[in-house]
Amino acid sequence: MSSSWLIDAGVVFGTILGLEIVDRTNMTVIRLASLHSSRAVWTGAAVAYVTSTMITVVAGQAIVLYLSQYLTDIRVIGGVGIVAFGAYALAKSYNEGDEAAPVLREGTVFLSTFAVILALETGDDTQIFTILFMVWVGNIVLVFFAALLGFIAALSVGVTVGRWVKGRFHPQRIERVTSVLIMAVGVVTIALAVLY
C-alpha cells in the first residue's frame, strides 16, 4: 500500500469518525446503550453501518452524477429532519412518566437498533461525505473500509459512554440531553448546508 493510499484512508477515517462522534446517530447509540444491552446495541448498529456504507459506495457514484445539484437541498432537508427528530424525542421525554425503560430481549434490541441506525444514516452528512470521498479518492474498497472503521470507532465510543451513564443518570435526563444535542447538530447541519 502506497503512502498516498494511507493518507487517503486516514483522511476518510478521521473525517467520518469526527463527524459521527457528534452526530444524531451516535447520540441515539448513547441513549440506547444506556437503556438496553450494550452488546445488542453495538451489534445492531455495526450491522446497520456495514449495510449503510455498502449502499452508499454502490449507489454513491450515481447520486453524485445525477443529484449533485440538489446536495444543498438534501442537506437542508436532512437538517430539518434532525431537528424534528430531536424535538420529538425531547417532547416525548416530558410526556412519559418516571417509569424505567422496559427490559427487552437482545434480539429485539438488535433489530430495533439496526432499523433505527440504518434510518438515521440514510441521507446523513457522513453518507454524503462518504460519497464525496468516493469521487475524490476513486477507490471504492479503500473508502468503504476507511469509512466503516470510522463508523465503528464512533459506535464504540457511543456504546462506552452509554454504558458509563447507565445507572448514573436518570434515563429521562439522558434522553433530554441527547435530544437537545441532536437538535443542535440539526441546526449546524442546516447552517453549513446554506453557508457552504
PyMOL commands that place a pseudoatom at each C-alpha (Angstrom):
pseudoatom trace, name=CA, resn=MET, resi=1, chain=A, elem=C, hetatm=0, pos=[0.000, 0.000, 0.000]
pseudoatom trace, name=CA, resn=SER, resi=2, chain=A, elem=C, hetatm=0, pos=[1.491, 3.362, -1.003]
pseudoatom trace, name=CA, resn=SER, resi=3, chain=A, elem=C, hetatm=0, pos=[1.711, 6.299, 1.358]
pseudoatom trace, name=CA, resn=SER, resi=4, chain=A, elem=C, hetatm=0, pos=[-0.940, 8.206, -0.642]
pseudoatom trace, name=CA, resn=TRP, resi=5, chain=A, elem=C, hetatm=0, pos=[-3.399, 5.356, -0.010]
pseudoatom trace, name=CA, resn=LEU, resi=6, chain=A, elem=C, hetatm=0, pos=[-2.600, 5.536, 3.689]
pseudoatom trace, name=CA, resn=ILE, resi=7, chain=A, elem=C, hetatm=0, pos=[-3.115, 9.297, 3.688]
pseudoatom trace, name=CA, resn=ASP, resi=8, chain=A, elem=C, hetatm=0, pos=[-6.413, 8.944, 1.802]
pseudoatom trace, name=CA, resn=ALA, resi=9, chain=A, elem=C, hetatm=0, pos=[-7.576, 6.235, 4.205]
pseudoatom trace, name=CA, resn=GLY, resi=10, chain=A, elem=C, hetatm=0, pos=[-6.554, 8.360, 7.194]
pseudoatom trace, name=CA, resn=VAL, resi=11, chain=A, elem=C, hetatm=0, pos=[-8.441, 11.399, 5.908]
pseudoatom trace, name=CA, resn=VAL, resi=12, chain=A, elem=C, hetatm=0, pos=[-11.594, 9.339, 5.232]
pseudoatom trace, name=CA, resn=PHE, resi=13, chain=A, elem=C, hetatm=0, pos=[-11.368, 7.574, 8.614]
pseudoatom trace, name=CA, resn=GLY, resi=14, chain=A, elem=C, hetatm=0, pos=[-10.677, 10.766, 10.587]
pseudoatom trace, name=CA, resn=THR, resi=15, chain=A, elem=C, hetatm=0, pos=[-13.414, 12.760, 8.887]
pseudoatom trace, name=CA, resn=ILE, resi=16, chain=A, elem=C, hetatm=0, pos=[-16.072, 10.091, 9.319]
pseudoatom trace, name=CA, resn=LEU, resi=17, chain=A, elem=C, hetatm=0, pos=[-15.047, 9.481, 12.952]
pseudoatom trace, name=CA, resn=GLY, resi=18, chain=A, elem=C, hetatm=0, pos=[-15.087, 13.211, 13.735]
pseudoatom trace, name=CA, resn=LEU, resi=19, chain=A, elem=C, hetatm=0, pos=[-18.471, 13.784, 12.134]
pseudoatom trace, name=CA, resn=GLU, resi=20, chain=A, elem=C, hetatm=0, pos=[-20.075, 10.640, 13.541]
pseudoatom trace, name=CA, resn=ILE, resi=21, chain=A, elem=C, hetatm=0, pos=[-18.920, 11.208, 17.140]
pseudoatom trace, name=CA, resn=VAL, resi=22, chain=A, elem=C, hetatm=0, pos=[-21.181, 14.289, 17.391]
pseudoatom trace, name=CA, resn=ASP, resi=23, chain=A, elem=C, hetatm=0, pos=[-23.904, 13.005, 15.073]
pseudoatom trace, name=CA, resn=ARG, resi=24, chain=A, elem=C, hetatm=0, pos=[-27.518, 12.320, 15.998]
pseudoatom trace, name=CA, resn=THR, resi=25, chain=A, elem=C, hetatm=0, pos=[-26.849, 8.644, 15.289]
pseudoatom trace, name=CA, resn=ASN, resi=26, chain=A, elem=C, hetatm=0, pos=[-24.194, 8.465, 17.992]
pseudoatom trace, name=CA, resn=MET, resi=27, chain=A, elem=C, hetatm=0, pos=[-26.460, 10.337, 20.424]
pseudoatom trace, name=CA, resn=THR, resi=28, chain=A, elem=C, hetatm=0, pos=[-29.076, 7.672, 19.722]
pseudoatom trace, name=CA, resn=VAL, resi=29, chain=A, elem=C, hetatm=0, pos=[-26.488, 4.925, 20.313]
pseudoatom trace, name=CA, resn=ILE, resi=30, chain=A, elem=C, hetatm=0, pos=[-25.576, 6.504, 23.673]
pseudoatom trace, name=CA, resn=ARG, resi=31, chain=A, elem=C, hetatm=0, pos=[-29.233, 6.607, 24.660]
pseudoatom trace, name=CA, resn=LEU, resi=32, chain=A, elem=C, hetatm=0, pos=[-29.913, 3.023, 23.571]
pseudoatom trace, name=CA, resn=ALA, resi=33, chain=A, elem=C, hetatm=0, pos=[-26.781, 1.682, 25.282]
pseudoatom trace, name=CA, resn=SER, resi=34, chain=A, elem=C, hetatm=0, pos=[-27.767, 3.471, 28.490]
pseudoatom trace, name=CA, resn=LEU, resi=35, chain=A, elem=C, hetatm=0, pos=[-31.134, 1.690, 28.495]
pseudoatom trace, name=CA, resn=HIS, resi=36, chain=A, elem=C, hetatm=0, pos=[-30.522, -1.733, 26.962]
pseudoatom trace, name=CA, resn=SER, resi=37, chain=A, elem=C, hetatm=0, pos=[-27.912, -4.429, 26.369]
pseudoatom trace, name=CA, resn=SER, resi=38, chain=A, elem=C, hetatm=0, pos=[-24.788, -2.674, 25.090]
pseudoatom trace, name=CA, resn=ARG, resi=39, chain=A, elem=C, hetatm=0, pos=[-23.758, -5.823, 23.186]
pseudoatom trace, name=CA, resn=ALA, resi=40, chain=A, elem=C, hetatm=0, pos=[-27.057, -5.925, 21.278]
pseudoatom trace, name=CA, resn=VAL, resi=41, chain=A, elem=C, hetatm=0, pos=[-26.899, -2.171, 20.613]
pseudoatom trace, name=CA, resn=TRP, resi=42, chain=A, elem=C, hetatm=0, pos=[-23.297, -2.377, 19.343]
pseudoatom trace, name=CA, resn=THR, resi=43, chain=A, elem=C, hetatm=0, pos=[-24.015, -5.382, 17.125]
pseudoatom trace, name=CA, resn=GLY, resi=44, chain=A, elem=C, hetatm=0, pos=[-27.236, -3.956, 15.687]
pseudoatom trace, name=CA, resn=ALA, resi=45, chain=A, elem=C, hetatm=0, pos=[-25.614, -0.596, 14.957]
pseudoatom trace, name=CA, resn=ALA, resi=46, chain=A, elem=C, hetatm=0, pos=[-22.491, -2.222, 13.467]
pseudoatom trace, name=CA, resn=VAL, resi=47, chain=A, elem=C, hetatm=0, pos=[-24.588, -4.274, 11.037]
pseudoatom trace, name=CA, resn=ALA, resi=48, chain=A, elem=C, hetatm=0, pos=[-26.539, -1.111, 10.148]
pseudoatom trace, name=CA, resn=TYR, resi=49, chain=A, elem=C, hetatm=0, pos=[-23.270, 0.758, 9.474]
pseudoatom trace, name=CA, resn=VAL, resi=50, chain=A, elem=C, hetatm=0, pos=[-21.986, -2.064, 7.251]
pseudoatom trace, name=CA, resn=THR, resi=51, chain=A, elem=C, hetatm=0, pos=[-25.280, -2.082, 5.328]
pseudoatom trace, name=CA, resn=SER, resi=52, chain=A, elem=C, hetatm=0, pos=[-25.431, 1.707, 5.033]
pseudoatom trace, name=CA, resn=THR, resi=53, chain=A, elem=C, hetatm=0, pos=[-21.803, 2.005, 3.915]
pseudoatom trace, name=CA, resn=MET, resi=54, chain=A, elem=C, hetatm=0, pos=[-22.259, -0.724, 1.298]
pseudoatom trace, name=CA, resn=ILE, resi=55, chain=A, elem=C, hetatm=0, pos=[-25.343, 1.026, -0.079]
pseudoatom trace, name=CA, resn=THR, resi=56, chain=A, elem=C, hetatm=0, pos=[-23.517, 4.348, -0.065]
pseudoatom trace, name=CA, resn=VAL, resi=57, chain=A, elem=C, hetatm=0, pos=[-20.469, 3.220, -2.013]
pseudoatom trace, name=CA, resn=VAL, resi=58, chain=A, elem=C, hetatm=0, pos=[-22.526, 1.223, -4.503]
pseudoatom trace, name=CA, resn=ALA, resi=59, chain=A, elem=C, hetatm=0, pos=[-25.079, 3.961, -5.162]
pseudoatom trace, name=CA, resn=GLY, resi=60, chain=A, elem=C, hetatm=0, pos=[-22.737, 6.881, -4.481]
pseudoatom trace, name=CA, resn=GLN, resi=61, chain=A, elem=C, hetatm=0, pos=[-21.414, 7.368, -7.965]
pseudoatom trace, name=CA, resn=ALA, resi=62, chain=A, elem=C, hetatm=0, pos=[-24.900, 7.610, -9.442]
pseudoatom trace, name=CA, resn=ILE, resi=63, chain=A, elem=C, hetatm=0, pos=[-26.010, 10.024, -6.721]
pseudoatom trace, name=CA, resn=VAL, resi=64, chain=A, elem=C, hetatm=0, pos=[-23.073, 12.335, -7.378]
pseudoatom trace, name=CA, resn=LEU, resi=65, chain=A, elem=C, hetatm=0, pos=[-23.623, 12.161, -11.139]
pseudoatom trace, name=CA, resn=TYR, resi=66, chain=A, elem=C, hetatm=0, pos=[-27.376, 12.735, -11.128]
pseudoatom trace, name=CA, resn=LEU, resi=67, chain=A, elem=C, hetatm=0, pos=[-28.191, 14.582, -7.894]
pseudoatom trace, name=CA, resn=SER, resi=68, chain=A, elem=C, hetatm=0, pos=[-25.130, 16.753, -7.249]
pseudoatom trace, name=CA, resn=GLN, resi=69, chain=A, elem=C, hetatm=0, pos=[-27.085, 19.931, -7.993]
pseudoatom trace, name=CA, resn=TYR, resi=70, chain=A, elem=C, hetatm=0, pos=[-29.522, 19.038, -5.194]
pseudoatom trace, name=CA, resn=LEU, resi=71, chain=A, elem=C, hetatm=0, pos=[-26.975, 18.220, -2.457]
pseudoatom trace, name=CA, resn=THR, resi=72, chain=A, elem=C, hetatm=0, pos=[-27.581, 21.520, -0.616]
pseudoatom trace, name=CA, resn=ASP, resi=73, chain=A, elem=C, hetatm=0, pos=[-31.341, 20.922, -0.633]
pseudoatom trace, name=CA, resn=ILE, resi=74, chain=A, elem=C, hetatm=0, pos=[-30.846, 17.343, 0.555]
pseudoatom trace, name=CA, resn=ARG, resi=75, chain=A, elem=C, hetatm=0, pos=[-28.619, 18.529, 3.408]
pseudoatom trace, name=CA, resn=VAL, resi=76, chain=A, elem=C, hetatm=0, pos=[-31.115, 21.251, 4.470]
pseudoatom trace, name=CA, resn=ILE, resi=77, chain=A, elem=C, hetatm=0, pos=[-33.977, 18.734, 4.427]
pseudoatom trace, name=CA, resn=GLY, resi=78, chain=A, elem=C, hetatm=0, pos=[-31.802, 16.321, 6.421]
pseudoatom trace, name=CA, resn=GLY, resi=79, chain=A, elem=C, hetatm=0, pos=[-31.031, 19.071, 8.952]
pseudoatom trace, name=CA, resn=VAL, resi=80, chain=A, elem=C, hetatm=0, pos=[-34.721, 19.879, 9.366]
pseudoatom trace, name=CA, resn=GLY, resi=81, chain=A, elem=C, hetatm=0, pos=[-35.369, 16.164, 9.885]
pseudoatom trace, name=CA, resn=ILE, resi=82, chain=A, elem=C, hetatm=0, pos=[-32.643, 16.023, 12.544]
pseudoatom trace, name=CA, resn=VAL, resi=83, chain=A, elem=C, hetatm=0, pos=[-34.132, 18.991, 14.431]
pseudoatom trace, name=CA, resn=ALA, resi=84, chain=A, elem=C, hetatm=0, pos=[-37.621, 17.450, 14.186]
pseudoatom trace, name=CA, resn=PHE, resi=85, chain=A, elem=C, hetatm=0, pos=[-36.339, 14.097, 15.470]
pseudoatom trace, name=CA, resn=GLY, resi=86, chain=A, elem=C, hetatm=0, pos=[-34.604, 15.798, 18.417]
pseudoatom trace, name=CA, resn=ALA, resi=87, chain=A, elem=C, hetatm=0, pos=[-37.696, 17.896, 19.229]
pseudoatom trace, name=CA, resn=TYR, resi=88, chain=A, elem=C, hetatm=0, pos=[-39.905, 14.807, 19.085]
pseudoatom trace, name=CA, resn=ALA, resi=89, chain=A, elem=C, hetatm=0, pos=[-37.590, 12.858, 21.404]
pseudoatom trace, name=CA, resn=LEU, resi=90, chain=A, elem=C, hetatm=0, pos=[-37.407, 15.820, 23.811]
pseudoatom trace, name=CA, resn=ALA, resi=91, chain=A, elem=C, hetatm=0, pos=[-41.196, 16.247, 23.893]
pseudoatom trace, name=CA, resn=LYS, resi=92, chain=A, elem=C, hetatm=0, pos=[-41.646, 12.504, 24.358]
pseudoatom trace, name=CA, resn=SER, resi=93, chain=A, elem=C, hetatm=0, pos=[-39.275, 12.545, 27.346]
pseudoatom trace, name=CA, resn=TYR, resi=94, chain=A, elem=C, hetatm=0, pos=[-41.504, 15.109, 29.082]
pseudoatom trace, name=CA, resn=ASN, resi=95, chain=A, elem=C, hetatm=0, pos=[-44.723, 13.221, 28.281]
pseudoatom trace, name=CA, resn=GLU, resi=96, chain=A, elem=C, hetatm=0, pos=[-43.511, 9.921, 29.710]
pseudoatom trace, name=CA, resn=GLY, resi=97, chain=A, elem=C, hetatm=0, pos=[-43.734, 9.154, 33.371]
pseudoatom trace, name=CA, resn=ASP, resi=98, chain=A, elem=C, hetatm=0, pos=[-40.800, 8.206, 35.563]
pseudoatom trace, name=CA, resn=GLU, resi=99, chain=A, elem=C, hetatm=0, pos=[-41.115, 4.522, 34.749]
pseudoatom trace, name=CA, resn=ALA, resi=100, chain=A, elem=C, hetatm=0, pos=[-37.987, 2.680, 33.739]
pseudoatom trace, name=CA, resn=ALA, resi=101, chain=A, elem=C, hetatm=0, pos=[-37.417, 1.548, 30.170]
pseudoatom trace, name=CA, resn=PRO, resi=102, chain=A, elem=C, hetatm=0, pos=[-38.838, -1.906, 29.528]
pseudoatom trace, name=CA, resn=VAL, resi=103, chain=A, elem=C, hetatm=0, pos=[-36.369, -4.762, 29.578]
pseudoatom trace, name=CA, resn=LEU, resi=104, chain=A, elem=C, hetatm=0, pos=[-36.162, -6.048, 26.018]
pseudoatom trace, name=CA, resn=ARG, resi=105, chain=A, elem=C, hetatm=0, pos=[-34.709, -9.281, 24.731]
pseudoatom trace, name=CA, resn=GLU, resi=106, chain=A, elem=C, hetatm=0, pos=[-31.342, -8.935, 22.991]
pseudoatom trace, name=CA, resn=GLY, resi=107, chain=A, elem=C, hetatm=0, pos=[-32.834, -9.938, 19.648]
pseudoatom trace, name=CA, resn=THR, resi=108, chain=A, elem=C, hetatm=0, pos=[-35.425, -7.172, 19.901]
pseudoatom trace, name=CA, resn=VAL, resi=109, chain=A, elem=C, hetatm=0, pos=[-32.766, -4.612, 20.873]
pseudoatom trace, name=CA, resn=PHE, resi=110, chain=A, elem=C, hetatm=0, pos=[-30.551, -5.779, 17.978]
pseudoatom trace, name=CA, resn=LEU, resi=111, chain=A, elem=C, hetatm=0, pos=[-33.341, -5.484, 15.381]
pseudoatom trace, name=CA, resn=SER, resi=112, chain=A, elem=C, hetatm=0, pos=[-34.669, -2.167, 16.635]
pseudoatom trace, name=CA, resn=THR, resi=113, chain=A, elem=C, hetatm=0, pos=[-31.150, -0.696, 16.854]
pseudoatom trace, name=CA, resn=PHE, resi=114, chain=A, elem=C, hetatm=0, pos=[-30.374, -1.912, 13.327]
pseudoatom trace, name=CA, resn=ALA, resi=115, chain=A, elem=C, hetatm=0, pos=[-33.559, -0.317, 11.945]
pseudoatom trace, name=CA, resn=VAL, resi=116, chain=A, elem=C, hetatm=0, pos=[-33.121, 2.993, 13.777]
pseudoatom trace, name=CA, resn=ILE, resi=117, chain=A, elem=C, hetatm=0, pos=[-29.437, 3.432, 12.898]
pseudoatom trace, name=CA, resn=LEU, resi=118, chain=A, elem=C, hetatm=0, pos=[-29.978, 2.473, 9.254]
pseudoatom trace, name=CA, resn=ALA, resi=119, chain=A, elem=C, hetatm=0, pos=[-32.827, 5.004, 9.008]
pseudoatom trace, name=CA, resn=LEU, resi=120, chain=A, elem=C, hetatm=0, pos=[-30.788, 7.741, 10.710]
pseudoatom trace, name=CA, resn=GLU, resi=121, chain=A, elem=C, hetatm=0, pos=[-27.797, 7.178, 8.422]
pseudoatom trace, name=CA, resn=THR, resi=122, chain=A, elem=C, hetatm=0, pos=[-29.900, 7.490, 5.251]
pseudoatom trace, name=CA, resn=GLY, resi=123, chain=A, elem=C, hetatm=0, pos=[-29.102, 10.902, 3.760]
pseudoatom trace, name=CA, resn=ASP, resi=124, chain=A, elem=C, hetatm=0, pos=[-26.876, 11.810, 6.707]
pseudoatom trace, name=CA, resn=ASP, resi=125, chain=A, elem=C, hetatm=0, pos=[-23.866, 14.140, 6.355]
pseudoatom trace, name=CA, resn=THR, resi=126, chain=A, elem=C, hetatm=0, pos=[-21.486, 11.229, 6.835]
pseudoatom trace, name=CA, resn=GLN, resi=127, chain=A, elem=C, hetatm=0, pos=[-23.181, 9.405, 3.967]
pseudoatom trace, name=CA, resn=ILE, resi=128, chain=A, elem=C, hetatm=0, pos=[-22.742, 12.464, 1.739]
pseudoatom trace, name=CA, resn=PHE, resi=129, chain=A, elem=C, hetatm=0, pos=[-19.091, 12.758, 2.780]
pseudoatom trace, name=CA, resn=THR, resi=130, chain=A, elem=C, hetatm=0, pos=[-18.564, 9.069, 2.005]
pseudoatom trace, name=CA, resn=ILE, resi=131, chain=A, elem=C, hetatm=0, pos=[-19.953, 9.656, -1.485]
pseudoatom trace, name=CA, resn=LEU, resi=132, chain=A, elem=C, hetatm=0, pos=[-17.722, 12.689, -1.970]
pseudoatom trace, name=CA, resn=PHE, resi=133, chain=A, elem=C, hetatm=0, pos=[-14.681, 10.739, -0.738]
pseudoatom trace, name=CA, resn=MET, resi=134, chain=A, elem=C, hetatm=0, pos=[-15.523, 8.010, -3.215]
pseudoatom trace, name=CA, resn=VAL, resi=135, chain=A, elem=C, hetatm=0, pos=[-15.357, 10.515, -6.053]
pseudoatom trace, name=CA, resn=TRP, resi=136, chain=A, elem=C, hetatm=0, pos=[-12.221, 12.176, -4.664]
pseudoatom trace, name=CA, resn=VAL, resi=137, chain=A, elem=C, hetatm=0, pos=[-10.246, 9.009, -3.860]
pseudoatom trace, name=CA, resn=GLY, resi=138, chain=A, elem=C, hetatm=0, pos=[-11.591, 6.864, -6.686]
pseudoatom trace, name=CA, resn=ASN, resi=139, chain=A, elem=C, hetatm=0, pos=[-11.058, 3.622, -4.783]
pseudoatom trace, name=CA, resn=ILE, resi=140, chain=A, elem=C, hetatm=0, pos=[-14.351, 2.153, -3.582]
pseudoatom trace, name=CA, resn=VAL, resi=141, chain=A, elem=C, hetatm=0, pos=[-12.712, -0.554, -1.461]
pseudoatom trace, name=CA, resn=LEU, resi=142, chain=A, elem=C, hetatm=0, pos=[-10.446, 1.907, 0.360]
pseudoatom trace, name=CA, resn=VAL, resi=143, chain=A, elem=C, hetatm=0, pos=[-13.301, 4.347, 1.027]
pseudoatom trace, name=CA, resn=PHE, resi=144, chain=A, elem=C, hetatm=0, pos=[-15.595, 1.535, 2.175]
pseudoatom trace, name=CA, resn=PHE, resi=145, chain=A, elem=C, hetatm=0, pos=[-13.164, 0.150, 4.751]
pseudoatom trace, name=CA, resn=ALA, resi=146, chain=A, elem=C, hetatm=0, pos=[-11.838, 3.523, 5.959]
pseudoatom trace, name=CA, resn=ALA, resi=147, chain=A, elem=C, hetatm=0, pos=[-15.357, 4.954, 6.378]
pseudoatom trace, name=CA, resn=LEU, resi=148, chain=A, elem=C, hetatm=0, pos=[-16.598, 1.766, 8.027]
pseudoatom trace, name=CA, resn=LEU, resi=149, chain=A, elem=C, hetatm=0, pos=[-13.710, 1.852, 10.528]
pseudoatom trace, name=CA, resn=GLY, resi=150, chain=A, elem=C, hetatm=0, pos=[-14.613, 5.479, 11.321]
pseudoatom trace, name=CA, resn=PHE, resi=151, chain=A, elem=C, hetatm=0, pos=[-18.235, 4.479, 11.937]
pseudoatom trace, name=CA, resn=ILE, resi=152, chain=A, elem=C, hetatm=0, pos=[-17.252, 1.511, 14.112]
pseudoatom trace, name=CA, resn=ALA, resi=153, chain=A, elem=C, hetatm=0, pos=[-14.836, 3.636, 16.169]
pseudoatom trace, name=CA, resn=ALA, resi=154, chain=A, elem=C, hetatm=0, pos=[-17.561, 6.262, 16.776]
pseudoatom trace, name=CA, resn=LEU, resi=155, chain=A, elem=C, hetatm=0, pos=[-20.027, 3.485, 17.619]
pseudoatom trace, name=CA, resn=SER, resi=156, chain=A, elem=C, hetatm=0, pos=[-17.613, 2.004, 20.160]
pseudoatom trace, name=CA, resn=VAL, resi=157, chain=A, elem=C, hetatm=0, pos=[-17.228, 5.409, 21.836]
pseudoatom trace, name=CA, resn=GLY, resi=158, chain=A, elem=C, hetatm=0, pos=[-21.015, 5.880, 21.888]
pseudoatom trace, name=CA, resn=VAL, resi=159, chain=A, elem=C, hetatm=0, pos=[-21.679, 2.467, 23.441]
pseudoatom trace, name=CA, resn=THR, resi=160, chain=A, elem=C, hetatm=0, pos=[-18.915, 3.039, 26.020]
pseudoatom trace, name=CA, resn=VAL, resi=161, chain=A, elem=C, hetatm=0, pos=[-20.418, 6.403, 27.000]
pseudoatom trace, name=CA, resn=GLY, resi=162, chain=A, elem=C, hetatm=0, pos=[-23.888, 4.817, 27.140]
pseudoatom trace, name=CA, resn=ARG, resi=163, chain=A, elem=C, hetatm=0, pos=[-22.643, 2.048, 29.419]
pseudoatom trace, name=CA, resn=TRP, resi=164, chain=A, elem=C, hetatm=0, pos=[-20.899, 4.620, 31.626]
pseudoatom trace, name=CA, resn=VAL, resi=165, chain=A, elem=C, hetatm=0, pos=[-24.026, 6.787, 32.095]
pseudoatom trace, name=CA, resn=LYS, resi=166, chain=A, elem=C, hetatm=0, pos=[-26.266, 3.745, 32.706]
pseudoatom trace, name=CA, resn=GLY, resi=167, chain=A, elem=C, hetatm=0, pos=[-27.337, 3.851, 36.333]
pseudoatom trace, name=CA, resn=ARG, resi=168, chain=A, elem=C, hetatm=0, pos=[-25.535, 7.146, 36.976]
pseudoatom trace, name=CA, resn=PHE, resi=169, chain=A, elem=C, hetatm=0, pos=[-28.215, 9.385, 35.499]
pseudoatom trace, name=CA, resn=HIS, resi=170, chain=A, elem=C, hetatm=0, pos=[-31.966, 9.094, 35.216]
pseudoatom trace, name=CA, resn=PRO, resi=171, chain=A, elem=C, hetatm=0, pos=[-32.976, 7.802, 31.757]
pseudoatom trace, name=CA, resn=GLN, resi=172, chain=A, elem=C, hetatm=0, pos=[-35.164, 10.871, 31.131]
pseudoatom trace, name=CA, resn=ARG, resi=173, chain=A, elem=C, hetatm=0, pos=[-32.209, 13.175, 31.770]
pseudoatom trace, name=CA, resn=ILE, resi=174, chain=A, elem=C, hetatm=0, pos=[-30.108, 11.209, 29.271]
pseudoatom trace, name=CA, resn=GLU, resi=175, chain=A, elem=C, hetatm=0, pos=[-32.907, 11.396, 26.714]
pseudoatom trace, name=CA, resn=ARG, resi=176, chain=A, elem=C, hetatm=0, pos=[-33.349, 15.148, 27.217]
pseudoatom trace, name=CA, resn=VAL, resi=177, chain=A, elem=C, hetatm=0, pos=[-29.633, 15.919, 26.943]
pseudoatom trace, name=CA, resn=THR, resi=178, chain=A, elem=C, hetatm=0, pos=[-29.182, 13.765, 23.832]
pseudoatom trace, name=CA, resn=SER, resi=179, chain=A, elem=C, hetatm=0, pos=[-32.356, 15.273, 22.289]
pseudoatom trace, name=CA, resn=VAL, resi=180, chain=A, elem=C, hetatm=0, pos=[-31.007, 18.806, 22.740]
pseudoatom trace, name=CA, resn=LEU, resi=181, chain=A, elem=C, hetatm=0, pos=[-27.641, 17.739, 21.288]
pseudoatom trace, name=CA, resn=ILE, resi=182, chain=A, elem=C, hetatm=0, pos=[-29.423, 16.160, 18.308]
pseudoatom trace, name=CA, resn=MET, resi=183, chain=A, elem=C, hetatm=0, pos=[-31.322, 19.420, 17.661]
pseudoatom trace, name=CA, resn=ALA, resi=184, chain=A, elem=C, hetatm=0, pos=[-28.050, 21.387, 17.871]
pseudoatom trace, name=CA, resn=VAL, resi=185, chain=A, elem=C, hetatm=0, pos=[-26.492, 19.043, 15.297]
pseudoatom trace, name=CA, resn=GLY, resi=186, chain=A, elem=C, hetatm=0, pos=[-29.519, 19.640, 13.050]
pseudoatom trace, name=CA, resn=VAL, resi=187, chain=A, elem=C, hetatm=0, pos=[-29.182, 23.425, 13.292]
pseudoatom trace, name=CA, resn=VAL, resi=188, chain=A, elem=C, hetatm=0, pos=[-25.462, 23.214, 12.481]
pseudoatom trace, name=CA, resn=THR, resi=189, chain=A, elem=C, hetatm=0, pos=[-26.249, 20.890, 9.530]
pseudoatom trace, name=CA, resn=ILE, resi=190, chain=A, elem=C, hetatm=0, pos=[-28.725, 23.429, 8.108]
pseudoatom trace, name=CA, resn=ALA, resi=191, chain=A, elem=C, hetatm=0, pos=[-26.296, 26.324, 8.651]
pseudoatom trace, name=CA, resn=LEU, resi=192, chain=A, elem=C, hetatm=0, pos=[-23.421, 24.508, 6.947]
pseudoatom trace, name=CA, resn=ALA, resi=193, chain=A, elem=C, hetatm=0, pos=[-25.635, 23.483, 4.028]
pseudoatom trace, name=CA, resn=VAL, resi=194, chain=A, elem=C, hetatm=0, pos=[-26.797, 27.055, 3.473]
pseudoatom trace, name=CA, resn=LEU, resi=195, chain=A, elem=C, hetatm=0, pos=[-23.446, 28.766, 4.055]
pseudoatom trace, name=CA, resn=TYR, resi=196, chain=A, elem=C, hetatm=0, pos=[-21.143, 26.340, 2.250]
for i in range(1, 196): cmd.bond("trace and resi %d" % i, "trace and resi %d" % (i + 1))
show_as sticks, trace
zoom trace
